[in-house]
């Protein structure tokens, strides 16, 4: 299978978008968490604060918007011209 310019561009845009999304999700989850209450069993996972939940919804919404705009741009782009 040959990889043409359009497929390579789609792969690059997708990979960069996913890496940026994962980085943003990591940033939000590391800055908006409170340690879990470990009084009962000694192991409790951290809890996301309400502001962090709102920020995570914003990250997801921004990711969806970026992917939609990137898809529209890729759809309209003419890769056959040199």
ABEGO torsion letter per residue (X at the ends): XBBBAAAAAAAAAAAAAAAAAAAAAAAAAAAABBBBBAAAAGBBBBBBBAAAAAAAAAAAAAAAAAAAAAAAAAAABBAABX
